[in-house]
C-alpha cells in the first residue's frame, strides 16, 4: 500500500507533462489550475483512510485502558495516568514507528464512578506531504461509566472424557481463570458482574446437600425394577431359568443374570449381558460389591442372610443404547409360612442355585421334584441422603424450557449412574465470590459422555429467577450471557445415546439442543459457543446454530486457542459497560 502511495506524485507529474505538450487550445492552462485540487483531493482521501484506521486502533486500546482504570479504586491522579498508559500500550496494535500515542486523563470522578481518557497522535502523511501537508493529528476519547449496566454470565463447560486429550482440560482451566480475572476487573462495585459455572457431562452435579430440595422429583429414584414381563424403560427381566421371583430368598444365588466381565468405567457390572440386572451387595446408587464366588464359572451374588436382593443395573437399557439405569434400593425377603414352590422336576432335577437349607428334592426318576421355600419381597428405596448430587435432563418438554422445577415436574435426581460416574465439580450458582469461582474451575476433571443440552438448560436456569439455583430477580439494565464450550458431539442424554459418537441417536439429542437454544435466545439470553476440534476440519452444526449470531461462534483447532477466544469474548461482553 505504501509503495502505491509513493507512485502517486510521479503519475500526476507524468499527466502534467503530457498536458503541457498538448497543442489543443488552452488545455495546459486548465490542467495547471486543476492540478492542485486534484492532488489535494487524492491525498486527503488516502491519508484520511489511514487516519481512520489509526483512530479505530487507538479507540480499542483506550477502551481497555479505561476499563482497567475504572475497576481499580483509590487511585491518585498520577496513578490513573500511569495505569492508563500502561494498559493502552499493552493493547495498542497500531504503528509505533514514530512513537506510542500519549494517553491523557480528561476526568476521573470516584463519586460518579466515571473516568474519561483521551489519546492523541500526530501521523505523518503519505501523499499530502507533496503539497506541503506533512502531518495529521488523530485523536479519540472514551468514557467509562460504571453501574450503567450489569452482567450475568453462565460458563457452561464440557468436562467429558475427551477433554483429557491434547491438553484441552488444562487449557480450559487456565483460560477460565483469565476470563474470570477480566470479568472481575470489569466490576467496580460488588454485584456489577456475576458469574456462574456449569460443568457438564451426560449429567450435572448440583451437590449432594440439595437432596432435601422441594424441586427434586424422586419418583424415578424410588421406583422398583419390574420383575418379569416387559416394561418400557426398565426392559425385559427374567429370573434365572424362568423361575418365579418368589422362589428366591437368603442363601440363594442372585435371581438375575450376574455374568461379570471387565466392568464399565471401573465398576463391577456387566456390559454384555443380554438382559436382566446385576445383583450387588450393599447397594447405594447402583454401586456395590459383586461377589467373586463362582457357579459353573460365572460369578454370582448370593442373597445375604438378611434377605436383601440389591439389583445394580438394567443391562437391556444399555444394550438398547439408552442411558444405563442403576436402581437405588433393595428387596427384603420374608418367608411365606408353610408355602413352597417347585423349581425343578424330572430325573435330572436339582436345587441348582438354591440354598440346600431352603430347597429339597423328593421322588425318583421322572417323578423326582425339587421344591424351595416361598418368599415375599418388599422394595425398600435407598435414603435420599445417599444421592450423589447429579441430575439428568428434566422430563420432556420441561427440558427445553426454563420453567421453575417443582414437584413432579422437577429435575429428576439421577439414578442412572453410580457415584463413581458422577462428575466431581458441582455447579456454582451466580455470584461474585471470585476466589470460590476460581477454586471451582480448578476442580474440573475430564470423565463421562457429552450432553450439551443438559448443561445449556442448567445455564439458562441459572440466569432465570427462582429454583433450582435460588437466582434473584434480574436487576434493570442487566445483560445475560451463556458461554458454552465443548470439544465434541452430543453422545448421551436421558433418553438416547450410549456415550459413543456416530450413533443414530446423536441427532435426536441435537434436536433437543436446538429447541433449548431457540427458546433461551427468545428469552433474551446472548449465547456464545466454542467448538474445540483439534485436528478436525468439520464444524459443529448444533453449536453454530445455538450461537446468537455467526460472530459468536468460535471453531478452535488447538487447545491454546481457548484462551484467545475467551479473551475476545470477555472484551466484547465487558464493552457493554463502556459509554462513549
Helices and strands as residue ranges (DSSP letters): H 2-21, H 27-70, H 77-91, E 102-109, E 114-124, G 128-131, E 135-145, E 150-158, G 161-167, H 168-185, E 193-200, E 204-205, G 208-212, E 216-217, H 219-222, E 230-231, E 235-236, G 240-242, G 245-247, E 277-284, E 287-289, E 294-295, E 298-299, E 310-314, H 315-319, E 325-326, E 329-345, E 359-362, G 365-367, E 369-381, G 384-386, E 390-391, G 398-400, G 407-409, E 411-412, G 419-421, E 428-431, H 434-442, H 452-462, E 478-486, H 506-522, E 526-532, H 541-546, G 550-552, E 553-556, H 561-574, G 575-577, E 578-579
